[in-house]
């Protein structure tokens, strides 16, 4: 006689506050995990980019070189370089170890909202208020972008790159997916300005949040709407959304001081995580573990599935 399979456990959610980091760099505009999730990047309104240990909450390095607030950042797969973008219209490639500017890339005509490396960190992609995405070769000494994508009719608010595909979201209400290998463009129209886009971990779906306080899950190949998630407030701020590391939950920042977690399949609200009294500006989910970063005002919060054993280091400054 065969024993019945044990019931699968419901996935745990990162609802325990592990530590709060006072970043001391003005308002934190974005918070991002690095490629392996051991470090985090905080983008400050004081023009600085900072690198932190996630487990200790301690600062490792400060990167100074932007002329105005830093809006987004990304780390290379091998942790050797960082890229960041700013309201000063530039993109900077940084050497992680030395903290020095390797390249300062100029060409956008407005503030640069979003930036990301490709998987090999040979290309930096940046999206701007000027409605373009620019592709920069990190190995070349040329200062011009190798490609400019100018299909957006308004500000490019968010972009994500995965293998040979680029996903962009724009204030013009469109999610664009570029197949860079085939030279094809797929457009999905969502009537409200897009604040954030991302791919699902399995690469089959796209997620987008917009200023009608709705997050939408679309089938990547057909554009079919697979899910709509609402209840949070996103009316006037460019806030992040994402999927959990195993694609079980949809997450969104909210202007009401919470992070909302919805069950991806059922669409029901699983958790309304209270972060604080202000706008949750940014979030980042760990690439493999149940760990979440949030940013509110001048602080970053680290959340885990289980409370940590030790009481020390609960608040790092």
Buried (B, 14 or more C-beta within 10 A) or exposed (E): EEEEEEEEEEBEBBBBBBBBBEBBBBBBBBBBBBBEBEBBBBBBBBBBBBBBBBBEBEBEBBBEBBEBBBBBBBBBBEBEBBBBBBBBBBBBBBBBEEBEBBBBBEBBEBBBBBBBBBEEBEBBBBBBBBBBBBBBBBEEEEEEBEEEBEBBEBBBBBBBBBEEBBBBBBBBBBBBBBEBEEEEEBEBEBEBBBBBBBBBBEEEBBBBBBBBBBBBBBEBEEBEEBBEBBBBBBEEBBBBBBBBBEBBBBBBBBBBBBBBBBBBEEBEBBBBBEBBEBBBBBBBBBEEBBBBBBBBBBBBBBBBBEEBEEEEEEEBE
